[in-house]
Structure formats: C-alpha cells, structure tokens
C-alpha cells in the first residue's frame, strides 16, 4: 500500500461513517488523489470490514505517519473530507478523535 492509497482508504472510511459517501466528499477526495486511485481503493474498501480497515490503519500508520507534522497534515486532509458535506455528525467527530489516538 502506498501513502496515497492509505490516505484514500482512511478518507473513505471517515466519509462513510454516517452510512454513505456524499458527492461533496468524493469531490474533496478527488482534490487529493486521482480518480483511478479513488476507484481502485473504493472497490477494495467495499470488500473490507471495519476490523479490516482498522487493522490496515494500524499496520500502515508507522510507514506514513512519521512525525507530528505528517500526522497533523494527514488529519487536516481527513478533516477537509468530513467538512465537505457541510455537516459534521457526532459519529464523524468521534471517529476523528479515535483516529488521532490511533495515529499516536
């Protein structure tokens, strides 16, 4: 998994926490990756359980989140996806807190 694929997987996970991925969220993701990568990771994402995704985050975080600056940049990109639909649900807020903890 590349850093870009990792980022897209986490963006999809966060965007989907409320049950579906809004078009505005997809548009925001496409500002950060190309459509081929998004579609490829989305296809894999649909096959994965929450546990699979969380395990993938745990396995890959050390490769891509190497210091506080990379962590904050990553979280800022994820937050921009959440904010894209102009509504931050309690579930999305909770997931962001959980991600911050997971990423160390």
C-alpha positions as CSV (number, residue, x, y, z in Angstrom):
1,X,0.0,0.0,0.0
2,X,1.3,3.4,-0.9
3,X,0.9,6.5,1.2
4,X,-1.7,7.9,-1.3
5,X,-3.7,4.6,-1.1
6,X,-3.5,4.7,2.7
7,X,-4.8,8.2,2.7
8,X,-7.7,7.4,0.4
9,X,-8.7,4.4,2.4
10,X,-8.9,6.4,5.6
11,X,-10.8,9.2,3.8
12,X,-13.3,6.7,2.5
13,X,-13.7,5.2,6.0
14,X,-14.3,8.5,7.6
15,X,-16.6,9.7,4.9
16,X,-18.7,6.5,5.1
17,X,-19.0,6.6,8.9
18,X,-22.5,8.1,8.5
19,X,-23.6,5.4,6.2
20,X,-22.9,6.8,2.8
21,X,-20.3,8.9,1.0
22,X,-21.6,12.3,-0.2
23,X,-20.8,13.7,-3.6
24,X,-19.1,16.7,-1.9
25,X,-16.9,14.3,0.0
26,X,-15.9,12.5,-3.2
27,X,-15.1,15.8,-4.9
28,X,-12.9,16.7,-1.9
29,X,-11.1,13.4,-2.2
30,X,-10.5,14.0,-5.9
31,X,-8.7,17.2,-5.0
32,X,-6.2,14.9,-3.1
33,X,-5.9,11.9,-5.5
34,X,-6.7,10.9,-9.0
35,X,-9.9,9.1,-10.0
36,X,-8.2,5.8,-10.8
37,X,-6.7,5.5,-7.3
38,X,-10.0,6.5,-5.7
39,X,-12.0,3.9,-7.7
40,X,-9.4,1.2,-7.1
41,X,-9.4,1.8,-3.3
42,X,-13.1,2.2,-3.2
43,X,-13.5,-1.2,-4.8
44,X,-11.2,-2.7,-2.1
45,X,-12.9,-0.7,0.6
46,X,-16.3,-2.2,-0.2
47,X,-15.0,-5.6,0.4
48,X,-13.4,-4.7,3.8
49,X,-15.0,-4.9,7.2
50,X,-14.4,-2.2,9.9
51,X,-11.9,-4.5,11.5
52,X,-10.1,-5.0,8.3
53,X,-9.8,-1.2,7.8
54,X,-8.8,-0.6,11.4
55,X,-6.1,-3.3,11.1
56,X,-4.9,-1.8,7.9
57,X,-4.6,1.6,9.5
58,X,-2.7,0.1,12.4
59,X,-0.4,-1.8,10.1
60,X,0.5,1.2,7.9
61,X,0.5,4.2,10.2
62,X,4.1,3.8,11.1
63,X,5.2,3.8,7.4
64,X,3.3,7.0,6.6
65,X,2.9,9.0,9.8
66,X,6.4,9.5,10.8
67,X,6.2,12.7,13.0
68,X,3.8,15.2,14.4
69,X,3.9,17.3,11.2
70,X,2.9,14.4,9.0
71,X,0.2,13.4,11.5
72,X,-1.3,16.8,11.5
73,X,-1.2,17.2,7.8
74,X,-2.8,13.8,7.4
75,X,-5.6,14.7,9.9
76,X,-6.2,18.1,8.2
77,X,-6.8,16.3,4.9
78,X,-9.2,13.9,6.5
79,X,-11.0,16.7,8.3
80,X,-11.5,18.5,5.0
81,X,-13.3,15.4,3.6
82,X,-15.6,15.4,6.7
83,X,-16.3,19.1,6.3
84,X,-17.1,18.8,2.6
85,X,-20.8,17.9,3.2
86,X,-21.3,20.9,5.5
87,X,-22.3,18.7,8.3
88,X,-20.1,17.1,10.9
89,X,-22.1,14.3,12.6
90,X,-21.3,13.2,16.2
91,X,-20.1,9.9,14.7
92,X,-17.6,11.8,12.4
93,X,-16.4,13.8,15.4
94,X,-15.9,10.7,17.4
95,X,-14.1,8.9,14.6
96,X,-11.7,11.9,14.2
97,X,-10.9,11.7,17.9
98,X,-10.3,7.9,17.6
99,X,-8.1,8.4,14.5
100,X,-6.0,11.0,16.4
101,X,-5.4,8.4,19.1
102,X,-4.7,5.6,16.7
103,X,-2.1,7.6,14.8
104,X,-0.3,8.4,18.1
